[in-house]
Amino acid sequence: MSDEIVMRIGEALVAGGPVGTAAEPEVAIGEMKGPMGVAFANLLGDQVKGHTRVLAIMNTDIMVRPATIMVSKVTVKDPRYTNILMGTVQAAVANGVLDAVRCGDIPKEKANDLGIIVSVWLNPIVVEQDDLDHQVLFDIHRKATANAIKKAMNNEPSIDWLLDNQEKIVHKYFQMGLDGKL
């Protein structure tokens, strides 16, 4: 890994929990003195109705490092959805970032120099779950965030792996369409 981190991109999917708890974050990580800083500032300063950008926080008044901004992939229309996204999931993303620092995927000495953009997918069906398990939701989003960061920082999957496995990989929803289940 070079000393300068201009921009790295990663994604992860963690599923297997109760209905609506799957997480599929996409992340961009880079030095704030470069294009990441410009992108980060533009997102923070250019709010869009239904896709509010917020900093990942551990709790009110405790921002995570590296500075991390969350953007919802889903248009937010429901107050309950907002509370889940800006509560349980926001805390999970912040903890996933710290997990990535703790395990060394993000160099600790770069924590004040990097910025992270996390595009968050939270299934809209969560608002229909009367018995939503917030701990499971938190754990899944935390793990997915840390996994996406790890993949970004390690440039995974590698181009060699992709070339070797291209014909073996079938997109889940493409396959469901082929099977007539979509």
N, C-alpha and C positions, 0 to 999 in steps of 0.2 A: 504494500500500500504506500503510495507516494505521500509526502508530507502535506501537499496541497490537495484539498478536496474541493474541486470546482463544482461538480454536481454529480450525484449518484442517484439512480432511480431504482425502486424496488416495489414489490407487491407481495401480498400473502393472503391466503384464505384459511381461516380456521372455522370449522363448522362442527356439527355433531352434538350440539347442545339442544335445549328445547327450542320450539318454534320461535323464529325471529331473533335468535341470539348470534347467528353467524356474523363474522366480521371479514371484510375484504378491503383493508386499507391499501392505498397506493401512496408511496412516499417519494419526496425529492429532498435530498440533503446536499448542502454545500456551504462554502465559506460565505459569510455575509458581506464580505468585501467585493464579491463578484456578482454574477447574474442571479444567484440565489437571494442576495440582499435586495436586489431590485424587485424580484418577484414577490418576496416576502412583504416588503413595504407596500407594493401595489395591492396585494391582497388585503392587507390590514387596513389600508386607507380607502379602499373602494368596495364598500359593503353593498351586497346585492340582496334584495328582499327574497326571503325563502332559502337563501344560501349564505347566511351570516357566517363571517369568518371570525373565529375566536382563538385566543391563545390557549394552549393546553395548560391547565393548572392542576396542582395537587389539591388545592382548596382555595377558597377565595383569598386573594392577596398572596398566593404562593405559586409563582410561575415556574415551570420546569426549565431546565437547561439541558441541552441546547434549546434556545427559543424555538417553540413549535407552534405553528398555526394550523388549526383544523378547518377544513372546508367540507361541507356536507355534499355528497353526491346526489342526495334525495332532496327534492324541494320540501322545505319544512312548512307545514300548514297547520299542524295540530299542537296546541299547548303541551299536551302530555308528551308528544314526540320531542318537542323542544326541551322539556325538563329531563327526559332520559338522555338525549344527545348531549346536553350541556351540563349534565350531572354525572351519571354513571359512566358514559362513554368518554367524556372529557377527562375524567380522573383516570380512566383505564389507559387512554392514550398517553397521558403524562407519565404514568407509572411504567408503561412499555418503553418510553424513551429512556427513563432512568435505568431500567433493566438492561437496555442496550449499552449504556455507559458502564454499568457495573460489570458486565461480562466482557467488556473490551471491544465490542463491535464499533462503538464510537469512542475514540481516544479521549480520555478524561481531560487531557490538557487542551483539547479543542472545544470543550463544552461552551466556552464563551464566544467562540469565533464562528460556530456553525449555526445554520438555521435549518429547520425542517418544516416542510409542508406536508400535511397528512390529509389526503382526500379520504373521507370516512363514508363508508356505506353502513347504514343502520336500517335494517328491514322495516318498512313502514308498518308491518303487521304487529310490531311491538305494542302499538297503542290498543290493540284488541286483546292483548294478553292480560287478563285480570290477575293471574298468578305469576306474573313475570318475575323470574329469579334474578334480581339485580346483581347478586354475587357471581352467578354463572356468566351473565352478560359482561360484567367487569372483567372477569378472568379471561374470557375469550377475546375481547377487544385488546386487552393488555398483551396477551400472547401474540395476537396477530400483528400488533404494532411492532413489537420487538422482532418478530420474524421478518417483517417487511424491511425493517432497518438493517437487519443482519444480511438479508439478500442484497440490499442496495450497496452496503459497504463492501461486500465480497464479490460484487458483480455477478450475482447468481440469478438465473442459470448462465453458465458460460456459453459462449458462442459454439465451442466445440461440442458441448453436451446437447445444445439445441440442434445442431446439424446432425449429430449421431442419432437423435431421437425424433426428428421431425415427423417421420411417417408413422411413428408409434403413438403420437399424441393426438387425441381427438377431443375437441372442445365439448364439454359436458352438454351444453344446450344445443349444439349442432347435432350431437348424437341423439339427444331426446327428440329433435325434429325428425331425424332419420327414422327413429323408432315410432313416430306418430304420437309421442307423448307430450308434445309442446304445442 
